[in-house]
């Protein structure tokens, strides 16, 4: 049995959620092997990381403001 046949046999034994993970991982591997697509993926990942970092600061400020409101230190 070839490696491909062994892999397909294993996938057939998996529940659907795990098959979806395997599918996503295969897409990732194919993207990584294509230089242009991989560069686009890295740029996207960096943009998401930056957006999440900016949002974290916003959320911390919002939580601090809400706490001040709750303590009556500022008014709405």
N, C-alpha and C positions, 0 to 999 in steps of 0.2 A: 504494500500500500504506500502510495506517495505521500509526501508531507501535505500536499493540498487535500488529498482524500482523507487523511487523518484529521486535518483541521475541520473539514466540512462535517465529518462524522461527529466530532466533538460539539460543533455548533448546533447540530441537529438535536443533541441531548440537552441543550440549554433552554431555560425558560425565556420567554419573549423579551423581558427587560434586559437580560444579559446579552441576548442576540443584538439588541439595539446598541448596547455599549460596544460590542465587537464591531458592529457596523460603523459606529462613529470613530472608533480607533483606526479602522482600515482607512476611512476618509482622511484622518489625520496623517497617517503614514504616506498616503498618496500625495497629500498636499506638501508634506515635508520633502518628498523626493523631487518636486517641481520647484526649481529655484524662484521663479517669478511668483508663483502662488505662495511659497513659503515666506518671501519678503512681504507680500501683502498681508499674510496672517500675522507676522511679527509686528507690522505697523498697526494693525487692528488691535492686537493684544496690548501694545503700548498705549494706544489711545484709551482703551477700556481701563487700564490701570491708572492712567492720569485722571480720567473722569471719576473713578471711584475714590481716588485720593482727595480730589477736590470736594466730592460729596461728603466724605467723612468729616472734613473740617466744618462744612455747613451743618451737618447733623449735630456735631458737638456744640456748635454755637446755638443752634435751635434748642437743644436740650437744656443748655445753661439758661437761656432766656425763659424757657418754660418753668424752670425751677425758680427763677426770680419772680415770675408771675405768681406761682403758687405760694411763695413766701410773702407776697404783697410788696416786694421791693420795687416793682414797676407796675404801671397800670396799662391795661389794654387800650 
